[in-house]
Amino acid sequence: MLDIDAPVGKYSRYANVNIGNHAWDIHLYYAVTLFPVKKLEPSWRLHYLWNRTNTDPPISQSDHSTQAGQAIHFNATASYEIVKDVYVGANGYYLKQITDARVNGLTLPNSKEQIGGIGPGLVVNKNKWFYFINGYHEIGAKNITEGNKLVLRVERVF
């Protein structure tokens, strides 16, 4: 798969908070889902992330450009269908930045991030709507905050 994030929407380098990062991102990933026995569903995704330069970073940084480092990350889950269209299981992820970030075209030494997380999950599938709830306990953080995370996601199949 190939996902491309485009820098669309309102962005202001003078705003304290922006929805986007004002840069293109490309995510290449390979996904696998297995069905070894009825109701059991292990799956994983291996990602590569490339970030383009933001040539208009927030004014608070007083920089001319910023670029996040490239990263690889891995997501995995194993779930079991407890009743029709309701799955419970375990989830995990690991992210490792493989190149340092750049500021004004120069490498920012020792800026590589790393983090992992593991925890329970629940998926409900109702009439082309998918509801995901995942909890994670993060470990192994480097240059990034670590803690507990709750992720809620809703998807619609068209």
Protein Blocks (a to p, Z undefined) as FASTA:
>chain_A
ZZddddedjddfkbfbdfbloiacddddddddddfbghiacddddddddddddfbbcfkl
opabdcddddddddddddddfbghiacdddddddddfbdcdeehiacehkaccddddddd
ddddeehiacdddddddehiahiacdddddddddddZZ
